[in-house]
Amino acid sequence: MADRSVLEARLSEAEDALHRLSIGAMEVEIRYEGHSVKYTMSTEARLVAYINRLKRDLGQPVAARSRRVRYS
């Protein structure tokens, strides 16, 4: 597992990426240790899961799961 400062930096970047998706960015990319992952609205749940995993690794509380309601 990475040290705390690395995990905190990753969490900050992931939360920023989720924010950009939430305000309408079509795609966001996260890079770390030579890897890169792209997220879109269709993979938003994977990004939230990644954020929750980082929070657990840091010993931070993880929000309860909420379900999105979509109206057509």
Predicted model as a PDB file, atoms N, CA, C, CB and O in Angstrom, pLDDT in the B-factor column:
MODEL        1                                                                  
ATOM      1  N   MET A   1       0.851  -1.181   0.000  1.00 65.00           N  
ATOM      2  CA  MET A   1       0.000   0.000   0.000  1.00 65.00           C  
ATOM      3  C   MET A   1       0.893   1.239   0.000  1.00 65.00           C  
ATOM      4  CB  MET A   1      -0.967   0.001   1.230  1.00 65.00           C  
ATOM      5  O   MET A   1       1.952   1.252   0.628  1.00 65.00           O  
ATOM      6  N   ALA A   2       0.459   2.268  -0.703  1.00 81.00           N  
ATOM      7  CA  ALA A   2       1.199   3.519  -0.801  1.00 81.00           C  
ATOM      8  C   ALA A   2       1.154   4.264   0.530  1.00 81.00           C  
ATOM      9  CB  ALA A   2       0.631   4.397  -1.929  1.00 81.00           C  
ATOM     10  O   ALA A   2       0.287   4.016   1.368  1.00 81.00           O  
ATOM     11  N   ASP A   3       2.106   5.183   0.707  1.00 92.00           N  
ATOM     12  CA  ASP A   3       2.090   5.937   1.961  1.00 92.00           C  
ATOM     13  C   ASP A   3       0.939   6.945   1.982  1.00 92.00           C  
ATOM     14  CB  ASP A   3       3.432   6.661   2.165  1.00 92.00           C  
ATOM     15  O   ASP A   3       0.313   7.213   0.956  1.00 92.00           O  
ATOM     16  N   ARG A   4       0.678   7.486   3.145  1.00 93.00           N  
ATOM     17  CA  ARG A   4      -0.492   8.333   3.366  1.00 93.00           C  
ATOM     18  C   ARG A   4      -0.538   9.540   2.420  1.00 93.00           C  
ATOM     19  CB  ARG A   4      -0.510   8.812   4.805  1.00 93.00           C  
ATOM     20  O   ARG A   4      -1.605   9.866   1.901  1.00 93.00           O  
ATOM     21  N   SER A   5       0.589  10.202   2.187  1.00 93.00           N  
ATOM     22  CA  SER A   5       0.578  11.396   1.334  1.00 93.00           C  
ATOM     23  C   SER A   5       0.192  11.038  -0.109  1.00 93.00           C  
ATOM     24  CB  SER A   5       1.962  12.085   1.358  1.00 93.00           C  
ATOM     25  O   SER A   5      -0.488  11.812  -0.783  1.00 93.00           O  
ATOM     26  N   VAL A   6       0.624   9.879  -0.569  1.00 92.00           N  
ATOM     27  CA  VAL A   6       0.272   9.432  -1.920  1.00 92.00           C  
ATOM     28  C   VAL A   6      -1.221   9.137  -1.989  1.00 92.00           C  
ATOM     29  CB  VAL A   6       1.094   8.177  -2.322  1.00 92.00           C  
ATOM     30  O   VAL A   6      -1.893   9.540  -2.938  1.00 92.00           O  
ATOM     31  N   LEU A   7      -1.748   8.427  -0.973  1.00 93.00           N  
ATOM     32  CA  LEU A   7      -3.179   8.115  -0.942  1.00 93.00           C  
ATOM     33  C   LEU A   7      -4.015   9.393  -0.895  1.00 93.00           C  
ATOM     34  CB  LEU A   7      -3.509   7.222   0.267  1.00 93.00           C  
ATOM     35  O   LEU A   7      -5.040   9.488  -1.570  1.00 93.00           O  
ATOM     36  N   GLU A   8      -3.584  10.370  -0.104  1.00 94.00           N  
ATOM     37  CA  GLU A   8      -4.324  11.634  -0.016  1.00 94.00           C  
ATOM     38  C   GLU A   8      -4.313  12.375  -1.345  1.00 94.00           C  
ATOM     39  CB  GLU A   8      -3.733  12.524   1.081  1.00 94.00           C  
ATOM     40  O   GLU A   8      -5.323  12.962  -1.732  1.00 94.00           O  
ATOM     41  N   ALA A   9      -3.179  12.355  -2.052  1.00 93.00           N  
ATOM     42  CA  ALA A   9      -3.093  13.004  -3.361  1.00 93.00           C  
ATOM     43  C   ALA A   9      -4.015  12.302  -4.361  1.00 93.00           C  
ATOM     44  CB  ALA A   9      -1.632  12.998  -3.877  1.00 93.00           C  
ATOM     45  O   ALA A   9      -4.701  12.959  -5.144  1.00 93.00           O  
ATOM     46  N   ARG A  10      -4.029  10.970  -4.334  1.00 91.00           N  
ATOM     47  CA  ARG A  10      -4.905  10.215  -5.231  1.00 91.00           C  
ATOM     48  C   ARG A  10      -6.377  10.508  -4.924  1.00 91.00           C  
ATOM     49  CB  ARG A  10      -4.625   8.701  -5.110  1.00 91.00           C  
ATOM     50  O   ARG A  10      -7.184  10.679  -5.837  1.00 91.00           O  
ATOM     51  N   LEU A  11      -6.716  10.565  -3.637  1.00 93.00           N  
ATOM     52  CA  LEU A  11      -8.095  10.845  -3.247  1.00 93.00           C  
ATOM     53  C   LEU A  11      -8.515  12.226  -3.733  1.00 93.00           C  
ATOM     54  CB  LEU A  11      -8.256  10.743  -1.722  1.00 93.00           C  
ATOM     55  O   LEU A  11      -9.615  12.392  -4.260  1.00 93.00           O  
ATOM     56  N   SER A  12      -7.655  13.203  -3.561  1.00 93.00           N  
ATOM     57  CA  SER A  12      -7.967  14.560  -4.015  1.00 93.00           C  
ATOM     58  C   SER A  12      -8.199  14.598  -5.523  1.00 93.00           C  
ATOM     59  CB  SER A  12      -6.838  15.522  -3.634  1.00 93.00           C  
ATOM     60  O   SER A  12      -9.144  15.229  -5.997  1.00 93.00           O  
ATOM     61  N   GLU A  13      -7.334  13.922  -6.269  1.00 91.00           N  
ATOM     62  CA  GLU A  13      -7.479  13.889  -7.727  1.00 91.00           C  
ATOM     63  C   GLU A  13      -8.761  13.163  -8.139  1.00 91.00           C  
ATOM     64  CB  GLU A  13      -6.258  13.209  -8.370  1.00 91.00           C  
ATOM     65  O   GLU A  13      -9.453  13.596  -9.060  1.00 91.00           O  
ATOM     66  N   ALA A  14      -9.075  12.065  -7.461  1.00 91.00           N  
ATOM     67  CA  ALA A  14     -10.280  11.306  -7.790  1.00 91.00           C  
ATOM     68  C   ALA A  14     -11.542  12.106  -7.471  1.00 91.00           C  
ATOM     69  CB  ALA A  14     -10.294   9.976  -7.028  1.00 91.00           C  
ATOM     70  O   ALA A  14     -12.497  12.092  -8.248  1.00 91.00           O  
ATOM     71  N   GLU A  15     -11.551  12.803  -6.331  1.00 92.00           N  
ATOM     72  CA  GLU A  15     -12.715  13.622  -5.983  1.00 92.00           C  
ATOM     73  C   GLU A  15     -12.880  14.773  -6.966  1.00 92.00           C  
ATOM     74  CB  GLU A  15     -12.586  14.164  -4.551  1.00 92.00           C  
ATOM     75  O   GLU A  15     -14.003  15.136  -7.315  1.00 92.00           O  
ATOM     76  N   ASP A  16     -11.761  15.353  -7.415  1.00 90.00           N  
ATOM     77  CA  ASP A  16     -11.827  16.407  -8.425  1.00 90.00           C  
ATOM     78  C   ASP A  16     -12.378  15.863  -9.738  1.00 90.00           C  
ATOM     79  CB  ASP A  16     -10.439  17.026  -8.649  1.00 90.00           C  
ATOM     80  O   ASP A  16     -13.178  16.524 -10.400  1.00 90.00           O  
ATOM     81  N   ALA A  17     -11.955  14.664 -10.112  1.00 88.00           N  
ATOM     82  CA  ALA A  17     -12.453  14.039 -11.343  1.00 88.00           C  
ATOM     83  C   ALA A  17     -13.954  13.789 -11.245  1.00 88.00           C  
ATOM     84  CB  ALA A  17     -11.709  12.714 -11.621  1.00 88.00           C  
ATOM     85  O   ALA A  17     -14.685  14.021 -12.209  1.00 88.00           O  
ATOM     86  N   LEU A  18     -14.422  13.314 -10.084  1.00 88.00           N  
ATOM     87  CA  LEU A  18     -15.852  13.091  -9.893  1.00 88.00           C  
ATOM     88  C   LEU A  18     -16.621  14.409  -9.996  1.00 88.00           C  
ATOM     89  CB  LEU A  18     -16.115  12.422  -8.531  1.00 88.00           C  
ATOM     90  O   LEU A  18     -17.711  14.451 -10.566  1.00 88.00           O  
ATOM     91  N   HIS A  19     -16.061  15.467  -9.452  1.00 89.00           N  
ATOM     92  CA  HIS A  19     -16.696  16.783  -9.556  1.00 89.00           C  
ATOM     93  C   HIS A  19     -16.808  17.207 -11.018  1.00 89.00           C  
ATOM     94  CB  HIS A  19     -15.901  17.835  -8.752  1.00 89.00           C  
ATOM     95  O   HIS A  19     -17.859  17.682 -11.448  1.00 89.00           O  
ATOM     96  N   ARG A  20     -15.725  17.036 -11.785  1.00 86.00           N  
ATOM     97  CA  ARG A  20     -15.759  17.426 -13.198  1.00 86.00           C  
ATOM     98  C   ARG A  20     -16.811  16.631 -13.957  1.00 86.00           C  
ATOM     99  CB  ARG A  20     -14.382  17.228 -13.845  1.00 86.00           C  
ATOM    100  O   ARG A  20     -17.517  17.184 -14.800  1.00 86.00           O  
ATOM    101  N   LEU A  21     -16.923  15.324 -13.664  1.00 83.00           N  
ATOM    102  CA  LEU A  21     -17.969  14.521 -14.303  1.00 83.00           C  
ATOM    103  C   LEU A  21     -19.347  15.047 -13.921  1.00 83.00           C  
ATOM    104  CB  LEU A  21     -17.835  13.034 -13.906  1.00 83.00           C  
ATOM    105  O   LEU A  21     -20.241  15.131 -14.762  1.00 83.00           O  
ATOM    106  N   SER A  22     -19.515  15.399 -12.648  1.00 85.00           N  
ATOM    107  CA  SER A  22     -20.816  15.846 -12.145  1.00 85.00           C  
ATOM    108  C   SER A  22     -21.272  17.158 -12.779  1.00 85.00           C  
ATOM    109  CB  SER A  22     -20.758  16.003 -10.640  1.00 85.00           C  
ATOM    110  O   SER A  22     -22.471  17.419 -12.882  1.00 85.00           O  
ATOM    111  N   ILE A  23     -20.319  17.979 -13.200  1.00 82.00           N  
ATOM    112  CA  ILE A  23     -20.699  19.258 -13.800  1.00 82.00           C  
ATOM    113  C   ILE A  23     -20.671  19.222 -15.325  1.00 82.00           C  
ATOM    114  CB  ILE A  23     -19.780  20.353 -13.303  1.00 82.00           C  
ATOM    115  O   ILE A  23     -20.774  20.256 -15.985  1.00 82.00           O  
ATOM    116  N   GLY A  24     -20.530  18.006 -15.878  1.00 81.00           N  
ATOM    117  CA  GLY A  24     -20.726  17.887 -17.309  1.00 81.00           C  
ATOM    118  C   GLY A  24     -19.532  17.536 -18.165  1.00 81.00           C  
ATOM    119  O   GLY A  24     -19.661  17.475 -19.388  1.00 81.00           O  
ATOM    120  N   ALA A  25     -18.376  17.303 -17.572  1.00 82.00           N  
ATOM    121  CA  ALA A  25     -17.239  16.871 -18.388  1.00 82.00           C  
ATOM    122  C   ALA A  25     -17.578  15.525 -19.011  1.00 82.00           C  
ATOM    123  CB  ALA A  25     -15.927  16.779 -17.538  1.00 82.00           C  
ATOM    124  O   ALA A  25     -18.144  14.660 -18.343  1.00 82.00           O  
ATOM    125  N   MET A  26     -17.248  15.342 -20.249  1.00 82.00           N  
ATOM    126  CA  MET A  26     -17.574  14.105 -20.939  1.00 82.00           C  
ATOM    127  C   MET A  26     -16.638  12.971 -20.527  1.00 82.00           C  
ATOM    128  CB  MET A  26     -17.513  14.313 -22.444  1.00 82.00           C  
ATOM    129  O   MET A  26     -17.025  11.803 -20.547  1.00 82.00           O  
ATOM    130  N   GLU A  27     -15.409  13.318 -20.155  1.00 85.00           N  
ATOM    131  CA  GLU A  27     -14.426  12.305 -19.810  1.00 85.00           C  
ATOM    132  C   GLU A  27     -13.386  12.943 -18.901  1.00 85.00           C  
ATOM    133  CB  GLU A  27     -13.766  11.695 -21.085  1.00 85.00           C  
ATOM    134  O   GLU A  27     -13.010  14.097 -19.107  1.00 85.00           O  
ATOM    135  N   VAL A  28     -12.920  12.212 -17.908  1.00 87.00           N  
ATOM    136  CA  VAL A  28     -11.831  12.676 -17.053  1.00 87.00           C  
ATOM    137  C   VAL A  28     -10.789  11.573 -16.973  1.00 87.00           C  
ATOM    138  CB  VAL A  28     -12.346  13.067 -15.629  1.00 87.00           C  
ATOM    139  O   VAL A  28     -11.097  10.396 -17.156  1.00 87.00           O  
ATOM    140  N   GLU A  29      -9.556  11.969 -16.700  1.00 88.00           N  
ATOM    141  CA  GLU A  29      -8.467  11.001 -16.640  1.00 88.00           C  
ATOM    142  C   GLU A  29      -7.706  11.193 -15.343  1.00 88.00           C  
ATOM    143  CB  GLU A  29      -7.522  11.145 -17.858  1.00 88.00           C  
ATOM    144  O   GLU A  29      -7.438  12.321 -14.929  1.00 88.00           O  
ATOM    145  N   ILE A  30      -7.361  10.090 -14.706  1.00 87.00           N  
ATOM    146  CA  ILE A  30      -6.557  10.109 -13.488  1.00 87.00           C  
ATOM    147  C   ILE A  30      -5.267   9.374 -13.796  1.00 87.00           C  
ATOM    148  CB  ILE A  30      -7.317   9.456 -12.271  1.00 87.00           C  
ATOM    149  O   ILE A  30      -5.285   8.284 -14.368  1.00 87.00           O  
ATOM    150  N   ARG A  31      -4.138   9.975 -13.412  1.00 87.00           N  
ATOM    151  CA  ARG A  31      -2.826   9.358 -13.650  1.00 87.00           C  
ATOM    152  C   ARG A  31      -2.106   9.178 -12.320  1.00 87.00           C  
ATOM    153  CB  ARG A  31      -1.968  10.222 -14.627  1.00 87.00           C  
ATOM    154  O   ARG A  31      -2.123  10.069 -11.469  1.00 87.00           O  
ATOM    155  N   TYR A  32      -1.476   8.026 -12.147  1.00 81.00           N  
ATOM    156  CA  TYR A  32      -0.652   7.781 -10.972  1.00 81.00           C  
ATOM    157  C   TYR A  32       0.327   6.660 -11.261  1.00 81.00           C  
ATOM    158  CB  TYR A  32      -1.522   7.438  -9.749  1.00 81.00           C  
ATOM    159  O   TYR A  32      -0.017   5.668 -11.904  1.00 81.00           O  
ATOM    160  N   GLU A  33       1.543   6.827 -10.784  1.00 83.00           N  
ATOM    161  CA  GLU A  33       2.603   5.827 -10.915  1.00 83.00           C  
ATOM    162  C   GLU A  33       2.695   5.217 -12.310  1.00 83.00           C  
ATOM    163  CB  GLU A  33       2.388   4.735  -9.913  1.00 83.00           C  
ATOM    164  O   GLU A  33       2.811   3.999 -12.445  1.00 83.00           O  
ATOM    165  N   GLY A  34       2.645   6.035 -13.327  1.00 87.00           N  
ATOM    166  CA  GLY A  34       2.776   5.544 -14.689  1.00 87.00           C  
ATOM    167  C   GLY A  34       1.524   4.916 -15.270  1.00 87.00           C  
ATOM    168  O   GLY A  34       1.540   4.436 -16.404  1.00 87.00           O  
ATOM    169  N   HIS A  35       0.441   4.911 -14.510  1.00 88.00           N  
ATOM    170  CA  HIS A  35      -0.833   4.361 -14.981  1.00 88.00           C  
ATOM    171  C   HIS A  35      -1.793   5.509 -15.255  1.00 88.00           C  
ATOM    172  CB  HIS A  35      -1.441   3.368 -13.941  1.00 88.00           C  
ATOM    173  O   HIS A  35      -1.644   6.606 -14.717  1.00 88.00           O  
ATOM    174  N   SER A  36      -2.763   5.243 -16.087  1.00 90.00           N  
ATOM    175  CA  SER A  36      -3.804   6.226 -16.308  1.00 90.00           C  
ATOM    176  C   SER A  36      -5.126   5.507 -16.520  1.00 90.00           C  
ATOM    177  CB  SER A  36      -3.466   7.132 -17.514  1.00 90.00           C  
ATOM    178  O   SER A  36      -5.191   4.457 -17.160  1.00 90.00           O  
ATOM    179  N   VAL A  37      -6.183   6.103 -15.961  1.00 87.00           N  
ATOM    180  CA  VAL A  37      -7.521   5.536 -16.082  1.00 87.00           C  
ATOM    181  C   VAL A  37      -8.455   6.660 -16.515  1.00 87.00           C  
ATOM    182  CB  VAL A  37      -7.998   4.877 -14.732  1.00 87.00           C  
ATOM    183  O   VAL A  37      -8.427   7.754 -15.951  1.00 87.00           O  
ATOM    184  N   LYS A  38      -9.284   6.380 -17.524  1.00 86.00           N  
ATOM    185  CA  LYS A  38     -10.266   7.362 -17.976  1.00 86.00           C  
ATOM    186  C   LYS A  38     -11.645   6.949 -17.492  1.00 86.00           C  
ATOM    187  CB  LYS A  38     -10.247   7.501 -19.520  1.00 86.00           C  
ATOM    188  O   LYS A  38     -12.015   5.776 -17.535  1.00 86.00           O  
ATOM    189  N   TYR A  39     -12.399   7.944 -17.028  1.00 84.00           N  
ATOM    190  CA  TYR A  39     -13.762   7.703 -16.559  1.00 84.00           C  
ATOM    191  C   TYR A  39     -14.720   8.569 -17.364  1.00 84.00           C  
ATOM    192  CB  TYR A  39     -13.895   7.998 -15.035  1.00 84.00           C  
ATOM    193  O   TYR A  39     -14.390   9.689 -17.754  1.00 84.00           O  
ATOM    194  N   THR A  40     -15.893   8.040 -17.601  1.00 82.00           N  
ATOM    195  CA  THR A  40     -16.977   8.784 -18.252  1.00 82.00           C  
ATOM    196  C   THR A  40     -18.201   8.647 -17.352  1.00 82.00           C  
ATOM    197  CB  THR A  40     -17.270   8.247 -19.726  1.00 82.00           C  
ATOM    198  O   THR A  40     -18.150   7.956 -16.335  1.00 82.00           O  
ATOM    199  N   MET A  41     -19.292   9.296 -17.717  1.00 79.00           N  
ATOM    200  CA  MET A  41     -20.499   9.185 -16.909  1.00 79.00           C  
ATOM    201  C   MET A  41     -20.935   7.735 -16.784  1.00 79.00           C  
ATOM    202  CB  MET A  41     -21.623  10.023 -17.510  1.00 79.00           C  
ATOM    203  O   MET A  41     -21.497   7.352 -15.757  1.00 79.00           O  
ATOM    204  N   SER A  42     -20.692   6.923 -17.797  1.00 78.00           N  
ATOM    205  CA  SER A  42     -21.111   5.531 -17.731  1.00 78.00           C  
ATOM    206  C   SER A  42     -20.262   4.719 -16.749  1.00 78.00           C  
ATOM    207  CB  SER A  42     -21.042   4.906 -19.112  1.00 78.00           C  
ATOM    208  O   SER A  42     -20.670   3.632 -16.343  1.00 78.00           O  
ATOM    209  N   THR A  43     -19.095   5.226 -16.363  1.00 83.00           N  
ATOM    210  CA  THR A  43     -18.250   4.531 -15.395  1.00 83.00           C  
ATOM    211  C   THR A  43     -18.133   5.308 -14.087  1.00 83.00           C  
ATOM    212  CB  THR A  43     -16.865   4.295 -15.983  1.00 83.00           C  
ATOM    213  O   THR A  43     -17.204   5.088 -13.310  1.00 83.00           O  
ATOM    214  N   GLU A  44     -19.071   6.209 -13.847  1.00 85.00           N  
ATOM    215  CA  GLU A  44     -19.050   7.022 -12.634  1.00 85.00           C  
ATOM    216  C   GLU A  44     -19.046   6.145 -11.378  1.00 85.00           C  
ATOM    217  CB  GLU A  44     -20.255   7.971 -12.610  1.00 85.00           C  
ATOM    218  O   GLU A  44     -18.359   6.467 -10.409  1.00 85.00           O  
ATOM    219  N   ALA A  45     -19.794   5.056 -11.381  1.00 87.00           N  
ATOM    220  CA  ALA A  45     -19.861   4.176 -10.213  1.00 87.00           C  
ATOM    221  C   ALA A  45     -18.487   3.587  -9.885  1.00 87.00           C  
ATOM    222  CB  ALA A  45     -20.875   3.047 -10.454  1.00 87.00           C  
ATOM    223  O   ALA A  45     -18.159   3.409  -8.712  1.00 87.00           O  
ATOM    224  N   ARG A  46     -17.689   3.284 -10.896  1.00 87.00           N  
ATOM    225  CA  ARG A  46     -16.326   2.778 -10.659  1.00 87.00           C  
ATOM    226  C   ARG A  46     -15.463   3.834  -9.993  1.00 87.00           C  
ATOM    227  CB  ARG A  46     -15.675   2.329 -11.979  1.00 87.00           C  
ATOM    228  O   ARG A  46     -14.648   3.521  -9.125  1.00 87.00           O  
ATOM    229  N   LEU A  47     -15.642   5.091 -10.399  1.00 88.00           N  
ATOM    230  CA  LEU A  47     -14.878   6.182  -9.801  1.00 88.00           C  
ATOM    231  C   LEU A  47     -15.278   6.362  -8.339  1.00 88.00           C  
ATOM    232  CB  LEU A  47     -15.093   7.495 -10.585  1.00 88.00           C  
ATOM    233  O   LEU A  47     -14.415   6.560  -7.484  1.00 88.00           O  
ATOM    234  N   VAL A  48     -16.559   6.298  -8.046  1.00 91.00           N  
ATOM    235  CA  VAL A  48     -17.032   6.410  -6.663  1.00 91.00           C  
ATOM    236  C   VAL A  48     -16.471   5.250  -5.833  1.00 91.00           C  
ATOM    237  CB  VAL A  48     -18.593   6.420  -6.609  1.00 91.00           C  
ATOM    238  O   VAL A  48     -16.057   5.457  -4.693  1.00 91.00           O  
ATOM    239  N   ALA A  49     -16.452   4.048  -6.384  1.00 91.00           N  
ATOM    240  CA  ALA A  49     -15.899   2.896  -5.677  1.00 91.00           C  
ATOM    241  C   ALA A  49     -14.411   3.099  -5.389  1.00 91.00           C  
ATOM    242  CB  ALA A  49     -16.113   1.612  -6.495  1.00 91.00           C  
ATOM    243  O   ALA A  49     -13.933   2.744  -4.312  1.00 91.00           O  
ATOM    244  N   TYR A  50     -13.682   3.667  -6.345  1.00 91.00           N  
ATOM    245  CA  TYR A  50     -12.257   3.960  -6.157  1.00 91.00           C  
ATOM    246  C   TYR A  50     -12.070   4.972  -5.032  1.00 91.00           C  
ATOM    247  CB  TYR A  50     -11.630   4.494  -7.466  1.00 91.00           C  
ATOM    248  O   TYR A  50     -11.202   4.797  -4.176  1.00 91.00           O  
ATOM    249  N   ILE A  51     -12.874   6.023  -5.029  1.00 91.00           N  
ATOM    250  CA  ILE A  51     -12.805   7.038  -3.966  1.00 91.00           C  
ATOM    251  C   ILE A  51     -13.073   6.388  -2.613  1.00 91.00           C  
ATOM    252  CB  ILE A  51     -13.823   8.188  -4.225  1.00 91.00           C  
ATOM    253  O   ILE A  51     -12.354   6.647  -1.648  1.00 91.00           O  
ATOM    254  N   ASN A  52     -14.093   5.553  -2.534  1.00 94.00           N  
ATOM    255  CA  ASN A  52     -14.417   4.886  -1.269  1.00 94.00           C  
ATOM    256  C   ASN A  52     -13.281   3.977  -0.802  1.00 94.00           C  
ATOM    257  CB  ASN A  52     -15.705   4.073  -1.416  1.00 94.00           C  
ATOM    258  O   ASN A  52     -12.991   3.905   0.393  1.00 94.00           O  
ATOM    259  N   ARG A  53     -12.635   3.281  -1.748  1.00 94.00           N  
ATOM    260  CA  ARG A  53     -11.507   2.422  -1.383  1.00 94.00           C  
ATOM    261  C   ARG A  53     -10.350   3.243  -0.823  1.00 94.00           C  
ATOM    262  CB  ARG A  53     -11.037   1.611  -2.597  1.00 94.00           C  
ATOM    263  O   ARG A  53      -9.730   2.855   0.167  1.00 94.00           O  
ATOM    264  N   LEU A  54     -10.058   4.389  -1.465  1.00 94.00           N  
ATOM    265  CA  LEU A  54      -8.997   5.261  -0.957  1.00 94.00           C  
ATOM    266  C   LEU A  54      -9.343   5.777   0.438  1.00 94.00           C  
ATOM    267  CB  LEU A  54      -8.764   6.443  -1.918  1.00 94.00           C  
ATOM    268  O   LEU A  54      -8.482   5.823   1.316  1.00 94.00           O  
ATOM    269  N   LYS A  55     -10.596   6.162   0.639  1.00 94.00           N  
ATOM    270  CA  LYS A  55     -11.014   6.650   1.960  1.00 94.00           C  
ATOM    271  C   LYS A  55     -10.858   5.561   3.020  1.00 94.00           C  
ATOM    272  CB  LYS A  55     -12.475   7.136   1.917  1.00 94.00           C  
ATOM    273  O   LYS A  55     -10.390   5.838   4.125  1.00 94.00           O  
ATOM    274  N   ARG A  56     -11.242   4.334   2.697  1.00 94.00           N  
ATOM    275  CA  ARG A  56     -11.074   3.231   3.656  1.00 94.00           C  
ATOM    276  C   ARG A  56      -9.593   3.018   3.972  1.00 94.00           C  
ATOM    277  CB  ARG A  56     -11.695   1.922   3.097  1.00 94.00           C  
ATOM    278  O   ARG A  56      -9.229   2.811   5.129  1.00 94.00           O  
ATOM    279  N   ASP A  57      -8.742   3.069   2.951  1.00 93.00           N  
ATOM    280  CA  ASP A  57      -7.302   2.897   3.155  1.00 93.00           C  
ATOM    281  C   ASP A  57      -6.737   3.991   4.058  1.00 93.00           C  
ATOM    282  CB  ASP A  57      -6.569   2.897   1.808  1.00 93.00           C  
ATOM    283  O   ASP A  57      -5.775   3.765   4.791  1.00 93.00           O  
ATOM    284  N   LEU A  58      -7.343   5.180   3.999  1.00 94.00           N  
ATOM    285  CA  LEU A  58      -6.905   6.308   4.828  1.00 94.00           C  
ATOM    286  C   LEU A  58      -7.604   6.331   6.187  1.00 94.00           C  
ATOM    287  CB  LEU A  58      -7.161   7.620   4.098  1.00 94.00           C  
ATOM    288  O   LEU A  58      -7.300   7.182   7.023  1.00 94.00           O  
ATOM    289  N   GLY A  59      -8.530   5.413   6.415  1.00 93.00           N  
ATOM    290  CA  GLY A  59      -9.255   5.385   7.680  1.00 93.00           C  
ATOM    291  C   GLY A  59     -10.326   6.448   7.789  1.00 93.00           C  
ATOM    292  O   GLY A  59     -10.750   6.792   8.892  1.00 93.00           O  
ATOM    293  N   GLN A  60     -10.768   6.972   6.660  1.00 93.00           N  
ATOM    294  CA  GLN A  60     -11.807   7.995   6.644  1.00 93.00           C  
ATOM    295  C   GLN A  60     -13.173   7.334   6.503  1.00 93.00           C  
ATOM    296  CB  GLN A  60     -11.567   9.008   5.497  1.00 93.00           C  
ATOM    297  O   GLN A  60     -13.290   6.243   5.944  1.00 93.00           O  
ATOM    298  N   PRO A  61     -14.206   8.003   7.015  1.00 90.00           N  
ATOM    299  CA  PRO A  61     -15.551   7.436   6.857  1.00 90.00           C  
ATOM    300  C   PRO A  61     -15.972   7.436   5.397  1.00 90.00           C  
ATOM    301  CB  PRO A  61     -16.571   8.221   7.696  1.00 90.00           C  
ATOM    302  O   PRO A  61     -15.639   8.343   4.633  1.00 90.00           O  
ATOM    303  N   VAL A  62     -16.700   6.413   5.034  1.00 90.00           N  
ATOM    304  CA  VAL A  62     -17.218   6.278   3.673  1.00 90.00           C  
ATOM    305  C   VAL A  62     -18.720   6.477   3.736  1.00 90.00           C  
ATOM    306  CB  VAL A  62     -16.851   4.885   3.044  1.00 90.00           C  
ATOM    307  O   VAL A  62     -19.402   5.856   4.552  1.00 90.00           O  
ATOM    308  N   ALA A  63     -19.231   7.333   2.883  1.00 78.00           N  
ATOM    309  CA  ALA A  63     -20.669   7.623   2.866  1.00 78.00           C  
ATOM    310  C   ALA A  63     -21.454   6.373   2.510  1.00 78.00           C  
ATOM    311  CB  ALA A  63     -20.989   8.754   1.868  1.00 78.00           C  
ATOM    312  O   ALA A  63     -20.997   5.532   1.736  1.00 78.00           O  
ATOM    313  N   ALA A  64     -22.625   6.269   3.081  1.00 73.00           N  
ATOM    314  CA  ALA A  64     -23.504   5.152   2.753  1.00 73.00           C  
ATOM    315  C   ALA A  64     -23.862   5.221   1.280  1.00 73.00           C  
ATOM    316  CB  ALA A  64     -24.782   5.168   3.632  1.00 73.00           C  
ATOM    317  O   ALA A  64     -23.931   6.303   0.696  1.00 73.00           O  
ATOM    318  N   ARG A  65     -24.088   4.072   0.689  1.00 64.00           N  
ATOM    319  CA  ARG A  65     -24.444   4.034  -0.733  1.00 64.00           C  
ATOM    320  C   ARG A  65     -25.802   4.679  -0.934  1.00 64.00           C  
ATOM    321  CB  ARG A  65     -24.450   2.580  -1.267  1.00 64.00           C  
ATOM    322  O   ARG A  65     -26.740   4.459  -0.167  1.00 64.00           O  
ATOM    323  N   SER A  66     -25.880   5.460  -1.961  1.00 62.00           N  
ATOM    324  CA  SER A  66     -27.171   6.031  -2.343  1.00 62.00           C  
ATOM    325  C   SER A  66     -27.485   5.576  -3.748  1.00 62.00           C  
ATOM    326  CB  SER A  66     -27.165   7.588  -2.247  1.00 62.00           C  
ATOM    327  O   SER A  66     -26.585   5.286  -4.536  1.00 62.00           O  
ATOM    328  N   ARG A  67     -28.725   5.516  -4.050  1.00 63.00           N  
ATOM    329  CA  ARG A  67     -29.134   5.091  -5.387  1.00 63.00           C  
ATOM    330  C   ARG A  67     -29.630   6.305  -6.154  1.00 63.00           C  
ATOM    331  CB  ARG A  67     -30.235   3.990  -5.320  1.00 63.00           C  
ATOM    332  O   ARG A  67     -30.392   7.124  -5.640  1.00 63.00           O  
ATOM    333  N   ARG A  68     -29.184   6.397  -7.380  1.00 62.00           N  
ATOM    334  CA  ARG A  68     -29.655   7.480  -8.232  1.00 62.00           C  
ATOM    335  C   ARG A  68     -30.983   7.107  -8.846  1.00 62.00           C  
ATOM    336  CB  ARG A  68     -28.632   7.805  -9.325  1.00 62.00           C  
ATOM    337  O   ARG A  68     -31.207   5.960  -9.234  1.00 62.00           O  
ATOM    338  N   VAL A  69     -31.836   8.063  -8.927  1.00 62.00           N  
ATOM    339  CA  VAL A  69     -33.129   7.858  -9.582  1.00 62.00           C  
ATOM    340  C   VAL A  69     -33.071   8.617 -10.893  1.00 62.00           C  
ATOM    341  CB  VAL A  69     -34.341   8.342  -8.680  1.00 62.00           C  
ATOM    342  O   VAL A  69     -32.777   9.811 -10.925  1.00 62.00           O  
ATOM    343  N   ARG A  70     -33.354   7.909 -11.969  1.00 64.00           N  
ATOM    344  CA  ARG A  70     -33.364   8.551 -13.291  1.00 64.00           C  
ATOM    345  C   ARG A  70     -34.792   8.546 -13.820  1.00 64.00           C  
ATOM    346  CB  ARG A  70     -32.396   7.822 -14.290  1.00 64.00           C  
ATOM    347  O   ARG A  70     -35.486   7.530 -13.797  1.00 64.00           O  
ATOM    348  N   TYR A  71     -35.197   9.690 -14.285  1.00 69.00           N  
ATOM    349  CA  TYR A  71     -36.519   9.816 -14.873  1.00 69.00           C  
ATOM    350  C   TYR A  71     -36.374   9.932 -16.381  1.00 69.00           C  
ATOM    351  CB  TYR A  71     -37.277  11.036 -14.291  1.00 69.00           C  
ATOM    352  O   TYR A  71     -35.480  10.615 -16.882  1.00 69.00           O  
ATOM    353  N   SER A  72     -37.255   9.264 -17.090  1.00 61.00           N  
ATOM    354  CA  SER A  72     -37.168   9.357 -18.545  1.00 61.00           C  
ATOM    355  C   SER A  72     -38.343  10.132 -19.100  1.00 61.00           C  
ATOM    356  CB  SER A  72     -37.110   7.966 -19.173  1.00 61.00           C  
ATOM    357  O   SER A  72     -38.443  10.316 -20.313  1.00 61.00           O  
TER     358      SER A  72                                                      
ENDMDL                                                                          
END                                                                             
